[in-house]
Amino acid sequence: MHGAVEINPYKIGNDTACTFCSFRAVCQFDQQFEANHFRVLKADNETIKKELLGEGEPPDEKNKKD
C-alpha cells in the first residue's frame, strides 16, 4: 500500500477538526510548525445545515466549471 496523506484540518470560528479527531496522536498537527496551518472555513449556519442535510452543493463543487 502506498500514497500520500496530508495534514489539512479545518477551523470554523474557534472550532477545529482536531478537537474530535481520533488520529491526533498519529498526525501530531502543531501550529508551532510553519508548514502546519488550519484551513479557515467561512460559512453561515444556514449553509452548513443545507450541506449536512444534503440540500446544498458541496463548497468545492460551487466553483468548478465544466
Buried (B, 14 or more C-beta within 10 A) or exposed (E): EEEEEEBEBEBBEEEBBBEEEEEEEEBEBEEEEEEBEBEEEEEEEEEEEEBEEEEBEEEEEEEEEE
